[in-house]
Amino acid sequence: MSIHPTALVSPRAQLGANVTIGAYTIVEDNVVIGDNSTIGSHCELGHPSRLADGSPLQLGSGALVRSHSIFYEGSSFGDNLVTGHRVTVREGTRAGKNLQIGTLSDFQGHCEIGDYVRTHSNVHIGQHSKVGNFVWIFPYVVLTNDPHPPSDVMLGCEIGDYAIVATMSVVLPGVKVGQHALVAAHSNVARDVDAFTVVGGSPAKFLCPTEKIRLKDGTERPAYPWPSHFQRGYPPEIQQQLRDMFGA
């Protein structure tokens, strides 16, 4: 274990083997950090919150939390969490394994995130969002939840497995994006999106089935489902699983 001398780590926090804590980082009482995790400088883990109902912040093994990130107590993450810098995650977030959270992203808590989800920088996940497995959410995407702001009504978005939400899109409260769907860049999604379809525009409209999109690599192969040709960055066993499932 390696704890920087300027870090403040509560003796009540539970740290696994080979955990590294960076300079000026604060680890509060109600925190569990798995083995082989690295926490960068100027982070705060387990920020107290009455909305957490006493639940701890739990990070699985192999986490990499980069500098200036803050995680409230009352959330849990599977193994191999990776963040960029200056990430904020509120209480009540339940995330699976191998989640990647981009720099300056903001998870407002009380949400569900599946396995192998990738969110790029400046992504906002509103409360009560449900994000499936192998989802890609690109920069400046916003998942909203208030149908008539400001109010106490919250209708979370749902993003299906393998779906892609492209840059600077907004998904409005209660909207469901189906499995393997593609939301084009700069879209305002006010209605449910069928599986295996492409929508785009403001308001977003049906454009075509995903099978009509071709790779711009000279091969003219179908671009979707994307796991048929893209597995970079996933563990070897998951790469093989994707190849077996999608015929790569």
SULNORWO-V762006 format. One record per residue. N is the residue number from 1. RES is the residue in one small letter. SS is DSSP state (H for helix, E for strand, L for the rest). BURIAL is # if it has 16 or more other C-alpha atoms within 10 Angstrom, else .. D_CENTER is the distance of its C-alpha to the mean C-alpha in whole Angstrom. Layout:
# SULNORWO-V762006
n=(N;N)
res=(RES;RES)
ss=(SS;SS)
burial=(BURIAL;BURIAL)
d_center=(D_CENTER;D_CENTER)
This chain:
# SULNORWO-V762006
n=(1;2;3;4;5;6;7;8;9;10;11;12;13;14;15;16;17;18;19;20;21;22;23;24;25;26;27;28;29;30;31;32;33;34;35;36;37;38;39;40;41;42;43;44;45;46;47;48;49;50;51;52;53;54;55;56;57;58;59;60;61;62;63;64;65;66;67;68;69;70;71;72;73;74;75;76;77;78;79;80;81;82;83;84;85;86;87;88;89;90;91;92;93;94;95;96;97;98;99;100;101;102;103;104;105;106;107;108;109;110;111;112;113;114;115;116;117;118;119;120;121;122;123;124;125;126;127;128;129;130;131;132;133;134;135;136;137;138;139;140;141;142;143;144;145;146;147;148;149;150;151;152;153;154;155;156;157;158;159;160;161;162;163;164;165;166;167;168;169;170;171;172;173;174;175;176;177;178;179;180;181;182;183;184;185;186;187;188;189;190;191;192;193;194;195;196;197;198;199;200;201;202;203;204;205;206;207;208;209;210;211;212;213;214;215;216;217;218;219;220;221;222;223;224;225;226;227;228;229;230;231;232;233;234;235;236;237;238;239;240;241;242;243;244;245;246;247;248)
res=(m;s;i;h;p;t;a;l;v;s;p;r;a;q;l;g;a;n;v;t;i;g;a;y;t;i;v;e;d;n;v;v;i;g;d;n;s;t;i;g;s;h;c;e;l;g;h;p;s;r;l;a;d;g;s;p;l;q;l;g;s;g;a;l;v;r;s;h;s;i;f;y;e;g;s;s;f;g;d;n;l;v;t;g;h;r;v;t;v;r;e;g;t;r;a;g;k;n;l;q;i;g;t;l;s;d;f;q;g;h;c;e;i;g;d;y;v;r;t;h;s;n;v;h;i;g;q;h;s;k;v;g;n;f;v;w;i;f;p;y;v;v;l;t;n;d;p;h;p;p;s;d;v;m;l;g;c;e;i;g;d;y;a;i;v;a;t;m;s;v;v;l;p;g;v;k;v;g;q;h;a;l;v;a;a;h;s;n;v;a;r;d;v;d;a;f;t;v;v;g;g;s;p;a;k;f;l;c;p;t;e;k;i;r;l;k;d;g;t;e;r;p;a;y;p;w;p;s;h;f;q;r;g;y;p;p;e;i;q;q;q;l;r;d;m;f;g;a)
ss=(L;E;E;L;L;L;L;E;E;L;L;L;L;E;E;L;L;L;L;E;E;L;L;L;L;E;E;L;L;L;E;E;E;L;L;L;L;E;E;L;L;L;L;E;E;E;E;L;L;H;H;H;L;L;L;L;E;E;E;L;L;L;L;E;E;L;L;L;L;E;E;E;L;L;L;E;E;L;L;L;L;E;E;L;L;L;L;E;E;L;L;L;E;E;E;L;L;L;L;E;E;L;L;L;L;E;E;L;L;L;E;E;E;L;L;L;L;E;E;L;L;L;L;E;E;L;L;L;L;E;E;L;L;L;L;E;E;L;L;L;L;E;E;L;L;L;L;L;L;L;L;L;L;L;L;L;L;E;E;L;L;L;L;E;E;L;L;L;L;E;E;L;L;L;L;E;E;L;L;L;L;E;E;L;L;L;L;E;E;L;L;L;E;L;L;L;E;E;E;E;E;E;L;E;E;E;E;E;E;H;H;H;L;E;L;L;L;L;L;L;L;E;L;L;L;H;H;H;L;L;L;L;L;L;L;H;H;H;H;H;H;H;H;H;H;H;L;L)
burial=(.;.;#;.;.;.;#;#;#;.;.;.;#;#;#;#;.;.;#;#;#;#;#;#;#;#;#;#;#;#;#;#;#;#;#;#;#;#;#;#;#;#;#;#;#;#;#;#;.;.;.;#;.;.;#;#;#;#;#;#;#;#;#;#;#;#;#;#;#;#;#;#;#;#;#;#;#;#;#;#;#;#;#;#;#;#;#;#;#;#;#;#;#;#;#;#;#;#;#;#;#;#;#;#;#;#;#;#;#;#;#;#;#;#;#;#;#;#;#;#;#;#;#;#;#;#;#;#;#;#;#;#;#;#;#;#;#;#;#;#;#;#;#;#;#;#;.;.;.;.;.;.;.;#;#;#;#;#;#;#;#;#;#;#;#;#;#;#;#;#;#;#;#;#;#;#;#;#;#;#;#;#;#;#;#;#;#;#;#;#;#;#;#;#;#;#;#;#;#;#;#;.;.;#;#;.;.;.;#;#;.;.;.;.;.;.;.;.;.;.;.;#;#;#;#;#;#;#;#;.;#;.;.;.;.;.;.;.;#;.;.;#;#;.;.;.;.;.)
d_center=(28;28;27;28;31;30;27;27;26;27;30;28;25;24;24;24;26;25;23;23;23;23;26;26;23;23;22;23;25;22;20;20;19;19;21;21;18;19;18;19;21;21;18;19;18;18;19;22;21;24;21;20;23;23;20;19;16;16;14;15;17;16;14;14;13;15;17;18;14;15;14;16;17;17;13;13;10;12;13;12;9;10;9;11;14;14;11;11;10;13;14;14;10;10;8;9;10;9;6;6;5;8;11;12;9;9;8;11;11;13;10;9;6;8;9;8;5;6;5;8;10;11;9;9;8;11;13;13;11;10;8;10;10;10;8;8;8;10;12;13;11;12;11;15;16;20;23;25;24;25;25;24;23;20;19;15;14;13;11;13;13;13;13;12;12;14;15;16;16;16;15;18;18;18;18;17;16;17;16;17;17;17;17;19;18;19;20;20;19;21;22;21;20;22;20;21;22;21;22;22;24;24;25;23;25;26;26;27;26;23;26;28;25;27;26;27;28;32;31;31;29;26;23;21;20;18;18;22;22;19;18;17;15;15;17;21;21;18;19;23;21;20;23;25;23;23;26;25)
